[in-house]
Amino acid sequence: MAMDEYLWMVILGFIIAFILAFSVGANDVANSFGTAVGSGVVTLRQACILASIFETTGSVLLGAKVGETIRKGIIDVNLYNETVETLMAGEVSAMVGRDDDTTDS
């Protein structure tokens, strides 16, 4: 498999993942900091800075565990050893079709 041939899928997957992470993070931050900003305990700028720090820290510290759960607990990636491009296309497609309504609480 030529890696250059599927580089566009990696780039597209990264862009979609970034947008999804931003939207889910913004939704969760609004729930977490809404009361503090509304009551004046922290300013909107302080809430954005704190949220950026802790969202990034959480993804760096726990992101590998999420990937491991998907790789070992949800799908068997060994089934795709011969057709890696099919796995990549499926993962990108799953991100595009993701329904974000489940994060609202």
C-alpha positions, 0 to 999 in steps of 0.5 A: 500500500502506497502511503501517499495514495491515502494521505488525503484520508489521513488529512481529512480524518485529522480535520474532521477529528479536530472539528468534532473535538472542538465542538464536543469540548465547547459543549462540555465547557459551556456546561462546566463554566456557564454558572461560574461565568454567569455569576461573575466568579470567572471572566469569559476570558479566564474560562476559555483559558482554563478550559483550553488548558484542561481540555488539552491536558485531558486529551493528552493524558487520556487519549492513548487509553481511548485509542487502546479501548477502540483498538482492543475492545470495540473492533478487531483491527487484525481483521483489516491487515490486508485492507488497511484502506478499508479500515481508514475509509470506515473510520473517516466515514464514521466521524462524518456521520457522528451524531453529537446529540448524545453529549447533551445532558 
